[in-house]
Amino acid sequence: MLVFSSCVYLFAWSPVFTVKRIEITGAPTAESKVLITRASEITIGEKMARIEPRSVEQRLKSFAWVKQVNISRNWIDGHVHVDVVPRTPKAFFNGKTLDLSGTVFELPGFKGTELPMVIASNPVDGVQAIALFTSLPRSFSLKITSLTARPDTNFTMKVRHENRLLNVKWGPSEANDLKIQVFNALMKEKENKRVRTIDLSAPHAPIVK
């Protein structure tokens, strides 16, 4: 009984097994790291035995941008490791960000200037738009400022070419390489210097306005 009581005291009350270092990994931005640190509620000097990994994990997973989190404790050196697996933003959607699973979330401190603005009636259609965007060559996708997905799997996009913002009716996500070739060819024609709208839904018979 004395041995048991001594062990309880050693782990729960003694200053021997206390938190001496907290390490946060996986947080993709400085702001998200600060948020994880605060929300974990783990402090230097806290008794290691009083940290409940499952409770901390559940608390951190309440943030939509956190996909997974693991808490580990090293009782010998007092090191607590909080490893976060964040969701990866693939597009902006309704003022927030969207990943490939269709999860909508806000990632603190995330800028993502190269991500497209996806306009869709729901996250599922938004994911379809992301699939189209990521399938396009980077040389072309960087010109896209917004991408609209429609329920019939037809797409429209705004494409910045030189000093013009063009409305492009893309149609379904097919023959994409050909559509890009046609787009580039049309942009080289002098008579298309004032064009604002291009319909590439039928790439063999494009329409310019």
C-alpha positions as YAML, in Angstrom:
chain: A
units: angstrom
residues:
- id: 1
  name: MET
  ca: [0.00, 0.00, 0.00]
- id: 2
  name: LEU
  ca: [2.87, 2.33, 0.86]
- id: 3
  name: VAL
  ca: [4.51, 1.62, -2.50]
- id: 4
  name: PHE
  ca: [1.25, 2.35, -4.33]
- id: 5
  name: SER
  ca: [0.75, 5.62, -2.45]
- id: 6
  name: SER
  ca: [4.32, 6.64, -3.22]
- id: 7
  name: CYS
  ca: [3.79, 5.98, -6.93]
- id: 8
  name: VAL
  ca: [0.57, 8.01, -6.94]
- id: 9
  name: TYR
  ca: [2.35, 10.91, -5.30]
- id: 10
  name: LEU
  ca: [5.33, 10.62, -7.64]
- id: 11
  name: PHE
  ca: [3.26, 10.74, -10.82]
- id: 12
  name: ALA
  ca: [0.43, 13.05, -9.76]
- id: 13
  name: TRP
  ca: [1.97, 15.52, -7.34]
- id: 14
  name: SER
  ca: [5.75, 15.35, -7.43]
- id: 15
  name: PRO
  ca: [7.57, 18.05, -9.48]
- id: 16
  name: VAL
  ca: [9.67, 15.27, -11.01]
- id: 17
  name: PHE
  ca: [7.17, 14.39, -13.75]
- id: 18
  name: THR
  ca: [6.09, 17.79, -15.02]
- id: 19
  name: VAL
  ca: [5.95, 19.37, -18.47]
- id: 20
  name: LYS
  ca: [9.29, 20.93, -19.27]
- id: 21
  name: ARG
  ca: [8.95, 21.39, -23.03]
- id: 22
  name: ILE
  ca: [6.01, 21.62, -25.45]
- id: 23
  name: GLU
  ca: [6.60, 20.99, -29.14]
- id: 24
  name: ILE
  ca: [3.97, 21.76, -31.79]
- id: 25
  name: THR
  ca: [4.56, 20.31, -35.26]
- id: 26
  name: GLY
  ca: [2.45, 20.28, -38.40]
- id: 27
  name: ALA
  ca: [0.72, 23.63, -37.90]
- id: 28
  name: PRO
  ca: [1.05, 25.22, -41.37]
- id: 29
  name: THR
  ca: [1.06, 28.88, -40.31]
- id: 30
  name: ALA
  ca: [2.34, 30.89, -37.37]
- id: 31
  name: GLU
  ca: [-1.23, 31.85, -36.48]
- id: 32
  name: SER
  ca: [-2.43, 28.23, -36.50]
- id: 33
  name: LYS
  ca: [0.49, 27.22, -34.28]
- id: 34
  name: VAL
  ca: [-0.47, 29.87, -31.73]
- id: 35
  name: LEU
  ca: [-4.08, 28.66, -31.84]
- id: 36
  name: ILE
  ca: [-3.07, 25.03, -31.29]
- id: 37
  name: THR
  ca: [-0.78, 26.00, -28.41]
- id: 38
  name: ARG
  ca: [-3.55, 27.90, -26.66]
- id: 39
  name: ALA
  ca: [-6.30, 25.37, -27.34]
- id: 40
  name: SER
  ca: [-4.20, 22.45, -26.10]
- id: 41
  name: GLU
  ca: [-4.24, 24.08, -22.64]
- id: 42
  name: ILE
  ca: [-0.94, 22.36, -21.86]
- id: 43
  name: THR
  ca: [1.42, 24.51, -19.80]
- id: 44
  name: ILE
  ca: [5.02, 24.31, -18.66]
- id: 45
  name: GLY
  ca: [5.17, 22.96, -15.12]
- id: 46
  name: GLU
  ca: [1.89, 21.07, -15.43]
- id: 47
  name: LYS
  ca: [1.85, 17.54, -14.03]
- id: 48
  name: MET
  ca: [2.32, 15.03, -16.86]
- id: 49
  name: ALA
  ca: [-0.26, 12.70, -15.32]
- id: 50
  name: ARG
  ca: [-2.93, 15.35, -15.56]
- id: 51
  name: ILE
  ca: [-2.64, 15.66, -19.32]
- id: 52
  name: GLU
  ca: [-5.32, 13.57, -21.01]
- id: 53
  name: PRO
  ca: [-4.19, 13.02, -24.64]
- id: 54
  name: ARG
  ca: [-7.65, 11.99, -25.87]
- id: 55
  name: SER
  ca: [-9.28, 15.08, -24.41]
- id: 56
  name: VAL
  ca: [-6.64, 17.34, -25.95]
- id: 57
  name: GLU
  ca: [-6.94, 15.58, -29.32]
- id: 58
  name: GLN
  ca: [-10.72, 15.95, -29.35]
- id: 59
  name: ARG
  ca: [-10.45, 19.61, -28.44]
- id: 60
  name: LEU
  ca: [-8.00, 20.32, -31.25]
- id: 61
  name: LYS
  ca: [-9.97, 18.30, -33.80]
- id: 62
  name: SER
  ca: [-12.90, 20.65, -33.21]
- id: 63
  name: PHE
  ca: [-11.07, 23.00, -35.59]
- id: 64
  name: ALA
  ca: [-12.30, 22.12, -39.08]
- id: 65
  name: TRP
  ca: [-8.83, 22.64, -40.58]
- id: 66
  name: VAL
  ca: [-7.33, 19.94, -38.35]
- id: 67
  name: LYS
  ca: [-7.58, 16.56, -40.06]
- id: 68
  name: GLN
  ca: [-5.77, 14.55, -37.40]
- id: 69
  name: VAL
  ca: [-3.79, 15.16, -34.21]
- id: 70
  name: ASN
  ca: [-1.60, 13.00, -32.00]
- id: 71
  name: ILE
  ca: [-0.36, 13.76, -28.49]
- id: 72
  name: SER
  ca: [2.67, 12.01, -27.02]
- id: 73
  name: ARG
  ca: [4.34, 12.41, -23.62]
- id: 74
  name: ASN
  ca: [7.91, 11.59, -22.68]
- id: 75
  name: TRP
  ca: [7.81, 11.04, -18.94]
- id: 76
  name: ILE
  ca: [11.59, 11.01, -18.62]
- id: 77
  name: ASP
  ca: [12.46, 14.42, -20.07]
- id: 78
  name: GLY
  ca: [9.05, 16.10, -19.68]
- id: 79
  name: HIS
  ca: [8.61, 16.58, -23.42]
- id: 80
  name: VAL
  ca: [5.03, 16.84, -24.75]
- id: 81
  name: HIS
  ca: [4.69, 16.58, -28.52]
- id: 82
  name: VAL
  ca: [1.55, 17.80, -30.28]
- id: 83
  name: ASP
  ca: [1.61, 16.66, -33.91]
- id: 84
  name: VAL
  ca: [-1.06, 18.17, -36.14]
- id: 85
  name: VAL
  ca: [-2.05, 16.92, -39.60]
- id: 86
  name: PRO
  ca: [-3.80, 19.87, -41.28]
- id: 87
  name: ARG
  ca: [-6.17, 19.82, -44.20]
- id: 88
  name: THR
  ca: [-4.68, 21.12, -47.44]
- id: 89
  name: PRO
  ca: [-6.54, 24.08, -48.99]
- id: 90
  name: LYS
  ca: [-7.14, 23.59, -52.71]
- id: 91
  name: ALA
  ca: [-9.46, 26.51, -53.45]
- id: 92
  name: PHE
  ca: [-11.34, 29.40, -51.91]
- id: 93
  name: PHE
  ca: [-15.04, 28.65, -51.53]
- id: 94
  name: ASN
  ca: [-17.67, 31.01, -50.09]
- id: 95
  name: GLY
  ca: [-15.05, 33.05, -48.28]
- id: 96
  name: LYS
  ca: [-13.36, 29.99, -46.78]
- id: 97
  name: THR
  ca: [-11.12, 27.24, -48.13]
- id: 98
  name: LEU
  ca: [-11.97, 23.82, -49.53]
- id: 99
  name: ASP
  ca: [-9.94, 20.61, -49.64]
- id: 100
  name: LEU
  ca: [-10.23, 17.56, -51.89]
- id: 101
  name: SER
  ca: [-12.59, 15.80, -49.47]
- id: 102
  name: GLY
  ca: [-15.11, 18.63, -49.80]
- id: 103
  name: THR
  ca: [-14.49, 19.93, -46.28]
- id: 104
  name: VAL
  ca: [-14.93, 23.68, -45.93]
- id: 105
  name: PHE
  ca: [-12.72, 25.36, -43.34]
- id: 106
  name: GLU
  ca: [-10.85, 28.50, -42.31]
- id: 107
  name: LEU
  ca: [-7.10, 28.16, -41.84]
- id: 108
  name: PRO
  ca: [-5.75, 30.99, -39.63]
- id: 109
  name: GLY
  ca: [-3.09, 33.05, -41.37]
- id: 110
  name: PHE
  ca: [-3.46, 31.30, -44.73]
- id: 111
  name: LYS
  ca: [-3.08, 33.53, -47.80]
- id: 112
  name: GLY
  ca: [-3.04, 31.13, -50.75]
- id: 113
  name: THR
  ca: [-2.69, 33.73, -53.47]
- id: 114
  name: GLU
  ca: [-2.28, 31.02, -56.12]
- id: 115
  name: LEU
  ca: [-5.49, 29.19, -55.26]
- id: 116
  name: PRO
  ca: [-8.53, 29.69, -57.49]
- id: 117
  name: MET
  ca: [-11.82, 31.12, -56.33]
- id: 118
  name: VAL
  ca: [-14.38, 28.35, -56.74]
- id: 119
  name: ILE
  ca: [-18.04, 29.25, -57.18]
- id: 120
  name: ALA
  ca: [-20.46, 26.37, -56.73]
- id: 121
  name: SER
  ca: [-23.82, 25.62, -55.15]
- id: 122
  name: ASN
  ca: [-22.27, 23.01, -52.85]
- id: 123
  name: PRO
  ca: [-18.86, 21.61, -51.81]
- id: 124
  name: VAL
  ca: [-19.27, 18.50, -54.00]
- id: 125
  name: ASP
  ca: [-19.43, 20.62, -57.16]
- id: 126
  name: GLY
  ca: [-16.59, 22.69, -55.71]
- id: 127
  name: VAL
  ca: [-14.41, 19.57, -55.53]
- id: 128
  name: GLN
  ca: [-15.17, 18.90, -59.21]
- id: 129
  name: ALA
  ca: [-13.93, 22.39, -60.00]
- id: 130
  name: ILE
  ca: [-10.75, 21.74, -58.01]
- id: 131
  name: ALA
  ca: [-10.21, 18.52, -59.97]
- id: 132
  name: LEU
  ca: [-10.39, 20.47, -63.22]
- id: 133
  name: PHE
  ca: [-8.10, 23.22, -61.94]
- id: 134
  name: THR
  ca: [-5.40, 20.80, -60.73]
- id: 135
  name: SER
  ca: [-5.52, 18.83, -64.00]
- id: 136
  name: LEU
  ca: [-4.62, 21.89, -66.07]
- id: 137
  name: PRO
  ca: [-1.01, 22.86, -66.83]
- id: 138
  name: ARG
  ca: [0.34, 25.34, -64.31]
- id: 139
  name: SER
  ca: [1.16, 27.79, -67.10]
- id: 140
  name: PHE
  ca: [-2.59, 28.06, -67.75]
- id: 141
  name: SER
  ca: [-4.07, 27.50, -64.28]
- id: 142
  name: LEU
  ca: [-2.11, 30.46, -62.90]
- id: 143
  name: LYS
  ca: [-4.15, 32.69, -65.21]
- id: 144
  name: ILE
  ca: [-7.46, 31.52, -63.72]
- id: 145
  name: THR
  ca: [-8.86, 33.93, -61.13]
- id: 146
  name: SER
  ca: [-12.18, 32.16, -60.55]
- id: 147
  name: LEU
  ca: [-13.84, 28.93, -61.57]
- id: 148
  name: THR
  ca: [-17.59, 28.28, -61.55]
- id: 149
  name: ALA
  ca: [-18.96, 24.75, -61.37]
- id: 150
  name: ARG
  ca: [-22.51, 24.02, -62.47]
- id: 151
  name: PRO
  ca: [-24.64, 20.99, -61.51]
- id: 152
  name: ASP
  ca: [-24.46, 19.68, -65.09]
- id: 153
  name: THR
  ca: [-20.64, 19.42, -64.73]
- id: 154
  name: ASN
  ca: [-20.11, 22.34, -67.08]
- id: 155
  name: PHE
  ca: [-17.58, 24.95, -66.05]
- id: 156
  name: THR
  ca: [-16.97, 28.60, -66.71]
- id: 157
  name: MET
  ca: [-13.92, 30.56, -65.63]
- id: 158
  name: LYS
  ca: [-12.40, 33.99, -65.55]
- id: 159
  name: VAL
  ca: [-8.95, 33.99, -67.12]
- id: 160
  name: ARG
  ca: [-6.52, 36.87, -66.94]
- id: 161
  name: HIS
  ca: [-4.62, 37.23, -70.20]
- id: 162
  name: GLU
  ca: [-2.17, 40.11, -70.32]
- id: 163
  name: ASN
  ca: [-4.29, 43.12, -69.29]
- id: 164
  name: ARG
  ca: [-7.67, 41.54, -69.98]
- id: 165
  name: LEU
  ca: [-10.01, 39.51, -67.81]
- id: 166
  name: LEU
  ca: [-11.77, 37.04, -70.10]
- id: 167
  name: ASN
  ca: [-14.97, 35.11, -69.50]
- id: 168
  name: VAL
  ca: [-14.34, 31.57, -70.73]
- id: 169
  name: LYS
  ca: [-17.08, 28.99, -71.13]
- id: 170
  name: TRP
  ca: [-15.13, 25.78, -70.67]
- id: 171
  name: GLY
  ca: [-17.93, 23.24, -70.81]
- id: 172
  name: PRO
  ca: [-17.25, 19.76, -69.41]
- id: 173
  name: SER
  ca: [-13.81, 18.74, -68.16]
- id: 174
  name: GLU
  ca: [-12.70, 16.97, -71.32]
- id: 175
  name: ALA
  ca: [-10.36, 17.68, -74.24]
- id: 176
  name: ASN
  ca: [-8.67, 20.13, -71.90]
- id: 177
  name: ASP
  ca: [-5.32, 20.14, -73.72]
- id: 178
  name: LEU
  ca: [-7.08, 20.93, -76.99]
- id: 179
  name: LYS
  ca: [-9.07, 23.73, -75.36]
- id: 180
  name: ILE
  ca: [-5.87, 25.32, -74.08]
- id: 181
  name: GLN
  ca: [-4.29, 25.08, -77.53]
- id: 182
  name: VAL
  ca: [-7.34, 26.73, -79.08]
- id: 183
  name: PHE
  ca: [-7.36, 29.44, -76.40]
- id: 184
  name: ASN
  ca: [-3.69, 30.27, -77.01]
- id: 185
  name: ALA
  ca: [-4.20, 30.30, -80.78]
- id: 186
  name: LEU
  ca: [-7.18, 32.65, -80.48]
- id: 187
  name: MET
  ca: [-5.22, 35.02, -78.27]
- id: 188
  name: LYS
  ca: [-2.55, 35.36, -80.95]
- id: 189
  name: GLU
  ca: [-5.02, 36.57, -83.57]
- id: 190
  name: LYS
  ca: [-5.07, 40.35, -83.99]
- id: 191
  name: GLU
  ca: [-8.83, 40.43, -84.54]
- id: 192
  name: ASN
  ca: [-9.32, 39.00, -81.05]
- id: 193
  name: LYS
  ca: [-7.51, 41.78, -79.21]
- id: 194
  name: ARG
  ca: [-10.81, 43.19, -77.92]
- id: 195
  name: VAL
  ca: [-12.50, 39.87, -77.24]
- id: 196
  name: ARG
  ca: [-13.99, 39.49, -73.75]
- id: 197
  name: THR
  ca: [-15.82, 36.17, -73.99]
- id: 198
  name: ILE
  ca: [-14.65, 32.84, -75.40]
- id: 199
  name: ASP
  ca: [-16.76, 29.68, -75.68]
- id: 200
  name: LEU
  ca: [-14.52, 26.59, -75.72]
- id: 201
  name: SER
  ca: [-17.22, 24.06, -74.86]
- id: 202
  name: ALA
  ca: [-16.88, 22.81, -78.45]
- id: 203
  name: PRO
  ca: [-13.14, 23.36, -79.06]
- id: 204
  name: HIS
  ca: [-13.34, 22.49, -82.77]
- id: 205
  name: ALA
  ca: [-15.81, 25.36, -83.21]
- id: 206
  name: PRO
  ca: [-14.93, 28.05, -80.65]
- id: 207
  name: ILE
  ca: [-16.98, 31.22, -80.36]
- id: 208
  name: VAL
  ca: [-15.50, 34.62, -79.49]
- id: 209
  name: LYS
  ca: [-17.37, 37.78, -78.58]
...
